[in-house]
């Protein structure tokens, strides 16, 4: 398929679009405010993933409950999280 595309292109130049991605990504990391915001988002993502993993471990091994109870535990976390912003 790729060979056919190159044959159809003939003498036309093939543009690569990866250069602007590398340039844009490096521009994001060069700005200190955006770099700080990206770092905070990365830390929040790690904390969220760790909470999910620890909840699965706690519900299934310590409490010896199943997937349904894990769903109820996650629903309780989300209700509690939503309530903190309502006060």
C-alpha positions as CSV (number, residue, x, y, z in Angstrom):
1,X,0.0,0.0,0.0
2,X,2.8,2.4,0.9
3,X,4.7,1.5,-2.3
4,X,1.6,2.3,-4.3
5,X,1.3,5.7,-2.6
6,X,4.9,6.5,-3.5
7,X,4.4,5.4,-7.1
8,X,1.3,7.5,-7.4
9,X,3.0,10.5,-5.9
10,X,5.6,10.4,-8.7
11,X,8.0,13.3,-8.4
12,X,6.1,15.2,-5.8
13,X,7.7,15.7,-2.4
14,X,6.3,13.9,0.6
15,X,5.8,16.2,3.5
16,X,6.5,15.0,7.0
17,X,4.3,16.4,9.7
18,X,6.3,15.2,12.7
19,X,8.6,18.3,12.8
20,X,5.9,20.6,14.1
21,X,5.0,18.1,16.8
22,X,8.5,18.0,18.1
23,X,8.8,21.8,17.9
24,X,5.4,22.4,19.7
25,X,6.2,19.9,22.4
26,X,9.6,21.5,23.1
27,X,7.9,24.9,23.2
28,X,5.5,23.7,25.8
29,X,8.4,22.4,28.0
30,X,10.4,25.6,27.6
31,X,7.7,27.8,29.1
32,X,8.0,27.7,32.9
33,X,4.4,28.3,33.7
34,X,3.1,25.6,31.3
35,X,5.9,23.2,32.4
36,X,4.7,23.8,36.0
37,X,1.0,23.1,35.0
38,X,2.0,19.9,33.1
39,X,4.0,18.7,36.1
40,X,1.0,19.3,38.4
41,X,-1.3,17.4,36.0
42,X,1.2,14.5,35.9
43,X,1.3,14.3,39.7
44,X,-2.5,14.4,39.8
45,X,-2.7,11.6,37.3
46,X,-0.3,9.5,39.3
47,X,-2.2,10.1,42.5
48,X,-5.5,9.1,40.8
49,X,-4.1,5.9,39.4
50,X,-2.6,5.0,42.8
51,X,-6.0,5.6,44.5
52,X,-7.6,3.2,42.0
53,X,-5.0,0.5,42.4
54,X,-5.1,0.8,46.2
55,X,-8.9,0.6,46.3
56,X,-8.9,-2.5,44.2
57,X,-6.3,-4.1,46.5
58,X,-8.1,-3.1,49.6
59,X,-11.6,-4.1,48.5
60,X,-10.6,-7.4,47.0
61,X,-7.9,-8.6,49.4
62,X,-8.5,-7.0,52.7
63,X,-12.3,-6.9,52.7
64,X,-12.5,-10.0,50.4
65,X,-15.3,-8.5,48.4
66,X,-16.0,-8.7,44.7
67,X,-16.3,-6.4,41.7
68,X,-19.7,-5.1,42.6
69,X,-18.5,-3.9,46.0
70,X,-15.5,-2.3,44.3
71,X,-18.0,-0.3,42.2
72,X,-19.9,0.8,45.3
73,X,-16.6,1.9,46.9
74,X,-15.7,4.0,43.8
75,X,-19.2,5.5,43.7
76,X,-18.8,6.5,47.4
77,X,-15.4,8.1,46.5
78,X,-17.0,10.1,43.7
79,X,-20.0,11.2,45.8
80,X,-17.7,12.3,48.6
81,X,-15.4,14.1,46.1
82,X,-18.4,15.9,44.5
83,X,-19.7,16.9,48.0
84,X,-16.4,18.6,48.9
85,X,-17.0,21.2,46.1
86,X,-20.6,21.9,47.1
87,X,-19.7,23.3,50.5
